Amino acid sequence: MGIERVIGHIEGVPVGMVFHRRGEVQRAQLHQTNQKGISWLLDEDGNKVGDAIVLHGGYVDDEDNWEWIRYTGASEGKDSTGRLLRSQSWSYQDNAALRLSYERGHPIRVIRGYKGDPRYSPSNSYRYDGLYEITEVRTASSKQPAPDGSPIDICQFDLKRLPEPSQAQTPVERHLIDVLEELAEESPPVEKFPRSRSTRVRRLIRDTAAAQRIKQLYEGECQLCGLLLTGPDGRSYSEGAHIRPLGKPHHGPDVEPNILCLCPNCHVRLDIGAIAVDEDWSVIVRSELAGARLLQKLTVRDGHRIHPEYLRYHRKYWEQREAGEGS
């Protein structure tokens, strides 16, 4: 018996799962087709409702900021480059289905492709990034007019990522999140740079799929010092370190461009601001550690698209914090 396509999570398809082809996304029942951006299915009353979208370098008006998305609807009127030739319509079934999901409060599965925003997209694949809610729909004017210069109206959707408990797919995960959040609220309000509640929850529940992929790419070798830790069984040990931390107040995404493969020592040094990385991958030592050896430049292997925005955030955060403590 095949997997049933439903509204919400698909059983057996965890958030963060990667697919190398669009056809694999369709076979996993995450999306209706292997080409279109908007997927729909029949609701209980027989009406078509949207259940998933793909972000894969679509229209000029699309915006992706991880926590929220501005998404352009569908249309058959476009040229070979994907440029719209005429205005979009709310009567077009894909747009109508997605708007009905907004009206009924249905969550939407979001799949990111390699042609999307490089801050969040996988390097050569498609990734299931969880559930979002549509918060607003509108008719907007496109930034790009038609080839003859006339304005083009588009069907526009705003989406917001659902809270972490909604991304958990089993009752055990959801229960753990509830318990851990209660404990976090009772603990002293001392929060270091990486120690957000979301980070603690994720690490206790499971090592994220994105971090696992980065660690496998580097085969456990630290990108900052080159150390390869192995146990008696020959298995390596490393940690997936988020450059811009998850959760409040940093709101970093759990994606490959925001993750480094580090040894435990370098992970801690990055987290406390003792190490930073410059625009040209040069390693900046902000606090010396006796006996520790660091590489002059961060090791970056093919297939790992570290985004400079996260490195800038990390540097600026610690520069501002140091200036504040010194004033």
C-alpha angles and dihedrals in degrees: 000000000000128000113277118233109228140159110280128009120003113231112252094016108102124202107267096033113148128218123191096207136033088236089063090054089054094046090053086058092239091122136022098229140020095234116030124083098222123058125195140180137184116278123217091275093050096256120132114251129179116250106169145013133198122220105206111143095296123158132354091246094058117111128189121193097157095236091051135022134197107207131190118221128237132278139168092214103091138109131239092279092054094254114147116246098190142010121290123242134221088217091066104107098235093052092043091051094050092047091051089054087055091052092048096042096240116164118239126222112229121209118186121207131202093258093061130095106322091222091069110013127103114247100242109355147047124269133196106230102183137248130336132180124225106238101178142006127198146158107250138177114250120239088228118062125212118277089264090054097253118137121259125215117214135194104239130195130191116206132188125200113248118241119274096262088061090054091058110097104196133055089240093056092047092049092050091051092051092049094045093048090053090051092047091054091052094049123091112280095248111130123180121199099274101027102095119149091245091055093051092048094049095048093049094047099043144323103263121252092236092054091048091054093051092048090050091049091057093036089230096305114142113244093210104045106010094237117154112199116200133176129220088273090059094246117136125232124211138143133236106234121197111220093203103034125238123252131012132020096008103038095199116173124244095237136123096254087061098047134084129191105234141165114245093260095051090044091058092044091052091047094053094044096250088125131036134172124231129219092267092049092258112152112239115207107206096170123024123232118201114242095007120129122205132185117247090234135026113260110240120182128201111276095034110103103187107191116227091218091073093048090050091050091052093049094045093047093056094040090054093044092051091048090049094051091047095052 
